């Protein structure tokens, strides 16, 4: 009888804990199940199977194994390192798929510095922005599929910065998920994977005192591919946040490999970046994108830093309150998607960012994106769970309304959109994968 009573009591306690966990979340069970389903569907639509033909002139997948592109239908017909890496933590990408894309990325890392016909430099250690599926040639610069003609001033004269650190993220996730630490010793074109990770980490210019990544007008690299149409120069917050994560990942890897010296070295870099990052804070607690051109309050960088716990304490709460306030007054979000720059904080009446090649309120220059919605909701939830819940509900409602699985006249998740009918990029992966990754923890 006593045992029965104890079992009943235990069941009540477990039920209460589950209820409390669900009650404290910012997404309903029904909406989460929907989000999980559409994320799996978009990821499946984004797979390029071996031998699969892409629209002309991009050929077929000749790499021998499955690749994941940034979305389904006719979205971006190449393998983009960044978008793939940002979707890994969904848990929906198999071990075999991960291994293939990790090795392909490593094999296309630049092993000899060279200068493109467009006048840009590809330094030793550079990771591709994207890789062509027909011939596996790396394209290190955004805005083109042309191997010979890549690298023009429009998209920077240095390869996109973020991919160095997403390469490290790919390797870190693979070995931690599979337990195959031996892959770090595997040689790719004569260089061990672990050495390639370190080379990638050290490729970018960084300040000697605080490890913050920087770029210049004369030798500019795109800080993060989700604003490669924007010119941002000076010390860079978003790339430095990615470097912070990569430094911690390398520190953990070398700890596992019992290399205390290198583990401490990378941990020290992470600490320096975290200590220095408040240099970018504005009066509202927002991180500026940089301290030079297009150095404006950056919603994505701020929310991502809070998600990774690079910002903490009062800095986090101040930014969270500002995001909440601008969400409630309609300046931050539309149908659950997020602007790079909050309305009212645009550079001027003609452009959101100071310098870019996209018209205002289109693409990366003021359109609304679902990719950062989870990061933003996580930040807002720290001060107002009601607002965070409402934001996520609006985000899921838009996905339901325009769910691509309804037929060819429906295209959500979009890459981005703006009120009045502007849309870009149907069936876009990170629009659902990134929020899903965050919301799994709520």
Secondary structure in CASP SS format (residue, H / E / C, confidence):
PFRMAT SS
TARGET T0000
AUTHOR 0000-0000-0000
METHOD secondary structure of the structure
MODEL  1
X C 1.00
X H 1.00
X H 1.00
X H 1.00
X H 1.00
X H 1.00
X H 1.00
X H 1.00
X H 1.00
X H 1.00
X H 1.00
X H 1.00
X H 1.00
X H 1.00
X H 1.00
X H 1.00
X H 1.00
X H 1.00
X H 1.00
X H 1.00
X H 1.00
X H 1.00
X H 1.00
X C 1.00
X C 1.00
X C 1.00
X C 1.00
X C 1.00
X H 1.00
X H 1.00
X H 1.00
X H 1.00
X H 1.00
X H 1.00
X H 1.00
X H 1.00
X H 1.00
X H 1.00
X H 1.00
X H 1.00
X H 1.00
X H 1.00
X H 1.00
X H 1.00
X H 1.00
X H 1.00
X E 1.00
X E 1.00
X C 1.00
X C 1.00
X C 1.00
X C 1.00
X E 1.00
X C 1.00
X C 1.00
X C 1.00
X C 1.00
X C 1.00
X C 1.00
X E 1.00
X C 1.00
X C 1.00
X C 1.00
X C 1.00
X C 1.00
X C 1.00
X E 1.00
X E 1.00
X C 1.00
X C 1.00
X E 1.00
X C 1.00
X C 1.00
X C 1.00
X C 1.00
X C 1.00
X C 1.00
X C 1.00
X E 1.00
X E 1.00
X H 1.00
X H 1.00
X H 1.00
X H 1.00
X H 1.00
X H 1.00
X H 1.00
X H 1.00
X H 1.00
X H 1.00
X C 1.00
X C 1.00
X C 1.00
X C 1.00
X H 1.00
X H 1.00
X H 1.00
X H 1.00
X H 1.00
X H 1.00
X H 1.00
X H 1.00
X H 1.00
X H 1.00
X H 1.00
X H 1.00
X H 1.00
X C 1.00
X C 1.00
X C 1.00
X C 1.00
X C 1.00
X C 1.00
X E 1.00
X E 1.00
X C 1.00
X C 1.00
X C 1.00
X C 1.00
X C 1.00
X E 1.00
X E 1.00
X C 1.00
X C 1.00
X C 1.00
X C 1.00
X C 1.00
X C 1.00
X C 1.00
X E 1.00
X E 1.00
X C 1.00
X C 1.00
X C 1.00
X C 1.00
X C 1.00
X C 1.00
X E 1.00
X E 1.00
X C 1.00
X C 1.00
X C 1.00
X C 1.00
X C 1.00
X C 1.00
X C 1.00
X C 1.00
X C 1.00
X C 1.00
X C 1.00
X C 1.00
X C 1.00
X H 1.00
X H 1.00
X H 1.00
X C 1.00
X C 1.00
X E 1.00
X C 1.00
X C 1.00
X C 1.00
X H 1.00
X H 1.00
X H 1.00
X H 1.00
X H 1.00
X H 1.00
X H 1.00
X H 1.00
X H 1.00
X H 1.00
X H 1.00
X H 1.00
X H 1.00
X H 1.00
X H 1.00
X H 1.00
X H 1.00
X C 1.00
X C 1.00
X H 1.00
X H 1.00
X H 1.00
X H 1.00
X H 1.00
X C 1.00
X E 1.00
X E 1.00
X C 1.00
X C 1.00
X E 1.00
X E 1.00
X H 1.00
X H 1.00
X H 1.00
X H 1.00
X H 1.00
X H 1.00
X H 1.00
X H 1.00
X H 1.00
X C 1.00
X C 1.00
X C 1.00
X C 1.00
X E 1.00
X C 1.00
X C 1.00
X C 1.00
X C 1.00
X C 1.00
X C 1.00
X E 1.00
X E 1.00
X E 1.00
X C 1.00
X C 1.00
X C 1.00
X C 1.00
X C 1.00
X E 1.00
X C 1.00
X C 1.00
X C 1.00
X H 1.00
X H 1.00
X H 1.00
X C 1.00
X C 1.00
X E 1.00
X C 1.00
X C 1.00
X C 1.00
X E 1.00
X E 1.00
X E 1.00
X H 1.00
X H 1.00
X H 1.00
X H 1.00
X H 1.00
X H 1.00
X H 1.00
X H 1.00
X H 1.00
X H 1.00
X H 1.00
X H 1.00
X H 1.00
X H 1.00
X H 1.00
X H 1.00
X H 1.00
X H 1.00
X H 1.00
X H 1.00
X C 1.00
X C 1.00
X C 1.00
X H 1.00
X H 1.00
X H 1.00
X H 1.00
X H 1.00
X H 1.00
X H 1.00
X H 1.00
X H 1.00
X H 1.00
X H 1.00
X H 1.00
X H 1.00
X H 1.00
X H 1.00
X H 1.00
X H 1.00
X H 1.00
X H 1.00
X H 1.00
X H 1.00
X E 1.00
X C 1.00
X C 1.00
X C 1.00
X C 1.00
X C 1.00
X E 1.00
X E 1.00
X C 1.00
X E 1.00
X C 1.00
X C 1.00
X C 1.00
X C 1.00
X C 1.00
X C 1.00
X E 1.00
X C 1.00
X H 1.00
X H 1.00
X H 1.00
X H 1.00
X H 1.00
X H 1.00
X H 1.00
X H 1.00
X H 1.00
X C 1.00
X C 1.00
X C 1.00
X C 1.00
X C 1.00
X H 1.00
X H 1.00
X H 1.00
X H 1.00
X H 1.00
X H 1.00
X H 1.00
X H 1.00
X H 1.00
X H 1.00
X H 1.00
X H 1.00
X H 1.00
X H 1.00
X H 1.00
X H 1.00
X C 1.00
X C 1.00
X C 1.00
X C 1.00
X E 1.00
X E 1.00
X C 1.00
X C 1.00
X E 1.00
X E 1.00
X E 1.00
X C 1.00
X C 1.00
X C 1.00
X C 1.00
X C 1.00
X C 1.00
X C 1.00
X C 1.00
X C 1.00
X C 1.00
X C 1.00
X C 1.00
X C 1.00
X C 1.00
X C 1.00
X C 1.00
X E 1.00
X C 1.00
X C 1.00
X C 1.00
X C 1.00
X C 1.00
X C 1.00
X C 1.00
X C 1.00
X C 1.00
X C 1.00
X C 1.00
X E 1.00
X E 1.00
X C 1.00
X C 1.00
X C 1.00
X H 1.00
X H 1.00
X H 1.00
X H 1.00
X H 1.00
X H 1.00
X H 1.00
X H 1.00
X H 1.00
X C 1.00
X C 1.00
X C 1.00
X H 1.00
X H 1.00
X H 1.00
X H 1.00
X H 1.00
X H 1.00
X H 1.00
X H 1.00
X H 1.00
X H 1.00
X H 1.00
X H 1.00
X H 1.00
X H 1.00
X H 1.00
X H 1.00
X H 1.00
X C 1.00
X E 1.00
X H 1.00
X H 1.00
X H 1.00
X C 1.00
X C 1.00
X C 1.00
X C 1.00
X C 1.00
X E 1.00
X C 1.00
X C 1.00
X C 1.00
X E 1.00
X E 1.00
X E 1.00
X C 1.00
X C 1.00
X C 1.00
X E 1.00
X E 1.00
X E 1.00
X C 1.00
X C 1.00
X C 1.00
X E 1.00
X C 1.00
X H 1.00
X H 1.00
X H 1.00
X H 1.00
X H 1.00
X H 1.00
X H 1.00
X H 1.00
X H 1.00
X H 1.00
X C 1.00
X C 1.00
X C 1.00
END
